[in-house]
Amino acid sequence: MPTRIGVSPGAFDWWDNPVEVLWIRGLIFTVLVPGVVGFLLPSMVDPGAHCAGGNWDAGWIAIAAGTLVYLWCLLLFLAAGGTPAVFFTRPLRFLIGEPPEGLVHGGLYRFSRNPMYMGVLTAIFGQAILFASPRIAVYGCVVFACFYLIVVLVEEPHLRATRGRPYEEYCRTVPRWIGVQSWRRRPGSAG
């Protein structure tokens, strides 16, 4: 391996380890995407917001739950060999990585095709509660509308085209956002 001028041999050996690089890219993605959308922008939407106290402190529960949901999903992506980076971010793959080769469908992905988005939204609405902020609540609604459009118009068509039948079956059995798909008529079911 060639040495870099002014750098001791082995100083960058960790970059050659795909697992370590994947974790670093997952961290960078987390800071740049959900960190900005879920925490930085809400603080900019209502810069004078402060904890309202009392019952409004329940917002902490939603913030913690949303953060844990996101982190659990991130771990599932990393375990599958990719990051949550969306296919159209390919020019940034050196920084935030690429999605895994196969579908991530375990854990929370058994109950929602998009639990990571739901986690970020839960954290945003938790801040709206904590700060008793209508501005952050409106921001959360706008973010949900953006997530919805990205999922329906960009991600789902891409996954249908690249993952084919397994993704179609996944869509038939798992709802887009959250809940149980039992209200939908499944192939072979009566009623």
C-alpha positions as CSV (number, residue, x, y, z in Angstrom):
1,M,0.0,0.0,0.0
2,P,1.5,3.4,-1.0
3,T,2.2,5.8,1.9
4,R,0.7,9.2,1.9
5,I,3.3,12.1,2.2
6,G,3.5,13.3,5.8
7,V,1.3,10.5,7.1
8,S,2.6,7.5,8.9
9,P,1.9,4.1,7.3
10,G,-1.3,2.6,8.6
11,A,-2.9,5.9,9.6
12,F,-5.8,5.5,7.2
13,D,-6.0,1.7,7.2
14,W,-9.4,1.9,8.9
15,W,-10.8,3.6,5.7
16,D,-10.1,0.3,3.9
17,N,-12.4,-1.6,6.3
18,P,-15.9,-1.5,4.7
19,V,-17.6,-2.0,8.1
20,E,-16.0,0.9,9.8
21,V,-16.6,3.1,6.7
22,L,-20.2,2.1,6.6
23,W,-20.7,3.1,10.3
24,I,-19.0,6.5,9.6
25,R,-21.2,7.0,6.6
26,G,-24.3,6.1,8.6
27,L,-23.3,8.7,11.2
28,I,-22.7,11.3,8.5
29,F,-26.1,10.6,7.0
30,T,-27.7,10.8,10.4
31,V,-26.2,14.2,11.1
32,L,-26.9,15.6,7.6
33,V,-30.4,14.3,7.0
34,P,-32.5,13.5,10.1
35,G,-30.3,15.7,12.2
36,V,-31.0,18.7,10.1
37,V,-34.6,17.9,9.2
38,G,-35.6,16.6,12.7
39,F,-33.7,18.9,15.0
40,L,-31.8,21.9,13.4
41,L,-34.7,23.1,11.2
42,P,-37.3,23.0,13.9
43,S,-35.1,25.1,16.1
44,M,-34.8,27.6,13.3
45,V,-38.6,27.6,12.6
46,D,-39.3,28.8,16.1
47,P,-36.0,30.2,17.5
48,G,-37.6,31.7,20.6
49,A,-39.1,28.4,21.6
50,H,-38.4,27.2,25.2
51,C,-39.7,24.3,27.2
52,A,-43.3,25.0,28.2
53,G,-43.1,22.8,31.3
54,G,-45.9,20.9,33.0
55,N,-47.8,18.5,30.8
56,W,-45.9,19.8,27.8
57,D,-42.9,17.9,29.1
58,A,-44.5,14.8,27.5
59,G,-42.9,16.0,24.3
60,W,-39.7,14.5,25.7
61,I,-41.3,11.0,25.4
62,A,-42.1,11.6,21.7
63,I,-38.6,13.0,21.0
64,A,-37.0,10.0,22.7
65,A,-39.3,7.5,21.0
66,G,-38.7,9.1,17.5
67,T,-34.9,9.1,18.1
68,L,-34.9,5.4,19.2
69,V,-37.1,4.4,16.2
70,Y,-34.6,6.2,13.8
71,L,-31.6,4.6,15.5
72,W,-33.1,1.1,15.4
73,C,-33.8,1.5,11.7
74,L,-30.3,2.8,11.1
75,L,-28.9,-0.3,12.7
76,L,-31.0,-2.5,10.5
77,F,-29.7,-0.7,7.4
78,L,-26.1,-1.0,8.6
79,A,-26.6,-4.7,9.3
80,A,-27.9,-5.1,5.8
81,G,-24.7,-3.6,4.4
82,G,-26.0,-0.1,3.5
83,T,-27.1,3.3,4.8
84,P,-30.6,4.9,4.5
85,A,-29.2,7.0,1.6
86,V,-31.8,7.3,-1.2
87,F,-30.8,6.3,-4.7
88,F,-30.9,9.8,-6.0
89,T,-28.2,10.9,-3.6
90,R,-25.7,8.7,-5.5
91,P,-23.4,11.7,-6.2
92,L,-22.8,11.9,-2.5
93,R,-22.3,8.1,-1.9
94,F,-18.6,8.7,-1.0
95,L,-19.9,10.6,2.0
96,I,-23.3,9.1,3.0
97,G,-23.0,5.6,1.4
98,E,-25.6,3.7,-0.6
99,P,-28.7,1.7,0.3
100,P,-28.3,-2.0,0.9
101,E,-28.5,-4.5,-2.0
102,G,-31.7,-6.1,-0.6
103,L,-34.8,-5.0,1.1
104,V,-34.7,-4.1,4.8
105,H,-37.9,-5.7,6.1
106,G,-37.2,-6.9,9.6
107,G,-37.7,-5.1,13.0
108,L,-40.0,-2.1,12.7
109,Y,-40.1,-2.6,8.9
110,R,-42.6,-5.4,9.6
111,F,-45.2,-2.8,10.7
112,S,-44.3,0.1,8.4
113,R,-42.5,0.4,5.1
114,N,-41.2,3.8,6.3
115,P,-40.6,3.7,10.1
116,M,-37.5,5.9,9.8
117,Y,-39.6,8.7,8.4
118,M,-42.1,8.1,11.2
119,G,-39.4,8.3,13.8
120,V,-38.2,11.7,12.5
121,L,-41.8,13.0,12.4
122,T,-42.4,11.8,15.9
123,A,-39.3,13.7,17.1
124,I,-40.5,16.8,15.3
125,F,-44.0,16.7,16.8
126,G,-42.5,15.9,20.2
127,Q,-40.6,19.2,19.9
128,A,-43.9,20.9,18.9
129,I,-45.4,19.5,22.2
130,L,-42.4,20.2,24.4
131,F,-42.2,23.9,23.2
132,A,-46.0,24.3,22.8
133,S,-45.1,25.6,19.4
134,P,-47.7,25.8,16.6
135,R,-44.9,26.8,14.2
136,I,-43.0,23.6,14.8
137,A,-46.3,21.7,14.4
138,V,-47.0,23.3,11.0
139,Y,-43.4,22.5,10.1
140,G,-44.0,18.9,11.0
141,C,-47.0,18.8,8.7
142,V,-45.0,20.3,5.9
143,V,-42.3,17.7,6.5
144,F,-44.8,14.9,6.4
145,A,-46.2,16.2,3.1
146,C,-42.6,16.2,1.7
147,F,-41.9,12.7,3.0
148,Y,-45.2,11.5,1.5
149,L,-44.4,12.9,-1.9
150,I,-40.8,11.6,-1.9
151,V,-42.0,8.1,-0.8
152,V,-44.9,7.9,-3.3
153,L,-43.5,9.6,-6.3
154,V,-39.8,8.8,-6.1
155,E,-38.8,5.9,-3.7
156,E,-41.7,3.5,-4.3
157,P,-41.5,3.6,-8.1
158,H,-37.7,3.1,-7.9
159,L,-38.0,0.2,-5.5
160,R,-40.7,-1.4,-7.7
161,A,-38.4,-1.1,-10.7
162,T,-35.3,-2.4,-9.0
163,R,-36.6,-4.9,-6.5
164,G,-39.6,-6.2,-8.4
165,R,-41.8,-9.0,-7.1
166,P,-40.3,-9.1,-3.5
167,Y,-41.1,-5.4,-3.1
168,E,-44.6,-5.8,-4.5
169,E,-45.3,-8.6,-2.0
170,Y,-43.8,-6.5,0.8
171,C,-46.2,-3.6,-0.2
172,R,-49.1,-6.0,-0.1
173,T,-48.3,-7.1,3.5
174,V,-46.9,-4.0,5.2
175,P,-48.6,-0.6,5.3
176,R,-46.8,2.5,3.9
177,W,-46.8,4.4,7.2
178,I,-47.8,2.5,10.3
179,G,-50.3,-0.1,11.5
180,V,-51.7,-3.4,10.4
181,Q,-52.6,-4.2,6.9
182,S,-55.5,-6.5,7.9
183,W,-58.1,-4.0,6.6
184,R,-56.9,-4.6,3.1
185,R,-58.1,-7.6,1.2
186,R,-55.1,-9.9,0.7
187,P,-54.9,-12.4,-2.2
188,G,-56.6,-15.6,-1.3
189,S,-58.5,-14.1,1.7
190,A,-62.3,-14.2,2.0
191,G,-64.4,-11.1,2.3
